[in-house]
Structure formats: C-alpha cells, structure tokens
Amino acid sequence: MPLPLLLALTLQQATTLPPDTTRLRQQLPDVAVRATRRVLALRAPGETKGLQTAFGRELTPTAAVAVWHGPPDSSRVYVVRAVRVRLGSRPPTAAKDVPKVRRNFSEGAIRLWLSPGSQTGGPQPAQNLLAAPLLLTANTTAKKGWVRFDVMQQRLVLPARGLFVVAEGETTGSETYVKQRSLARPLNGKNLPEDIDFQKAKPKKGHKGVETFRCVELRRADGSSRLALTNAFPTLAYRQVPAPANSQSWIRRIRQPDKTVFWRSVPQDLAPLRKAFPEVSAPDYNYELELEVEEL
C-alpha cells in the first residue's frame, strides 16, 4: 500500500475511535513535575497607632522579649527560611530630632534565637533551635528598620506547637553590664553623675512625675566603668492589639533582690499597672519579630 494512503487511513482510524476506547499516553522519562511552594511571613497581629507606637521599646542589656509563632495550617509542614526583626525609632533628644526616624543606635546589640515553647506556657530560652544565635549590631544594614537573617540552610522545621523568636539586649564588645541608674541631672560631661533620691525628689512645676535621666553602667575589660544613656541602645518596633487574647509577646523580668529570672506574657506584665492606675491607658501589643517560612 502506498505510504500516503497508509498515513491517511491511520489518521482516519485515530479520529473515529469510540469515546470509551482506551488510549495509551506516552510517558516522558526523567521529567518531574513540582508544584510551587508557598513562602509565608508569620507576623503577630496588631496595628500602628500614630504617636502611640511611633517610638520603639528600648532593649538594653539583660532585657529580653519573645514573640510566639505557630503553623498556619496544622496539617502542613513548614520550614523556617528567615528571621525578621524591625528596629523601632528612638525617641528624640532635642527638637531638631523630631522629624527624623532614628532607627540607628550607637550602644549595645541584639542577640536573636529561636526557642521552643507554647503560646500559653511561654518560651524555653535555655534552648536554641538554631545552630548559633544571630547578632544584630550597630553596623547591620536595616532598610526602613527591617533586618532579615537567612537560616534556610539549617532546614529547621516549625514545631507543631510553635516556637518563639527571642530578642535579648547585649552590651557592646567586651563590656559587661553592671546596673541601670537614674540620674538627677543630664549626663553631659559637665555634671558629676548623681543618682536621684526618689523619696526626696519633687516634680517640676506643671509636671506630675519626677524628671530623671536613665542610663546603664557598663564595665570595660580593664575594670573601669562608664555610663551610657539608655536611649542610645536599640529599640524594637511594636504594634497595638485590641484585646489581651491577640497578644503573642512575652517579656523577661528579673525579680529583686534575689535576681530570680522569669517570663510572663504582655497582658500579665501590664496587669499590676492597670490595677494600680486604672485611669491610665495601657494597650496590649506585639513586637515586630517575624518568621519567614516555606510550606512543603
């Protein structure tokens, strides 16, 4: 049979097969089809409130905070890609600083790590799920306050009960923290540092509280000491939430005089203030410590 006629008959037969006729599909060897994996940013709820959240909260040495993040879908597996932190704007020290967004800092650093723990039980800060802590220093580049640390190579799976992003204030270099001090006069090099006596101090005319100048005493490697203003240390940005149930943030406190370290949630931390001063507005909040995860 001539080749053209054979091709025509074959084509006619292929197009006139009954609908229920089984057709064999040719399999392409060594070809894998993969669905696109979703990348998600896990961010605690909250919103900015103008001047109420315009300035970040100081993270001086020994201070520490944490934010809980859990799997968006309990039936899926998530791998942590990055840790994200947003620096807050430091309060102005003079009228000329008011228009500026002062997210830079000249004292201290922030140590970051991931800790296991549940939203109701708090972090287990002694455990670090990363190979080593992350360090945010004054030389770290921040775009609009955001700093991103890539941890994808560690292939850390987000635990089913979630984890905490922990941020702790650190000293600069080899210095060690001594204590916090409240001075009666500005630390300007002209006045000798004098701790304020709150029992004798009186408010200025037109002011409800006593004006103080807060600083941190640091000890150098050679044994000498120096004072650094607290507003020179980094601050963390935060956002307000409408109700205590929306807060996923925890704060580390040190009980005096035995120096017992403990953690409590933001609503628990604000409870004494609300009880003592019911007329004072003290909204709950979340720090801007985020996780970037990949859904498998």
Secondary structure by P-SEA (a helix, b strand, c coil): ccaaaaaaaaaaaaaaccccbbbbbbbbccbbbbcbbbbbbbbcbbbbccccccbbbbbccccccccccccccccbbbbbcbbbbbbccccccccccccccccccccbbbbbbbbbbccccccccccccccbbbbbcccccccccbbbbbccccccccccccccbbbbbbccccccccbbbbbcccccccccbbbbccccccccccccbbbbbbbbbbbccccccccccccccbbbbbbbbcccccccbbbbbbcccccccccccccccaaaaaaacccbbbbbbcccbbbbbbcc
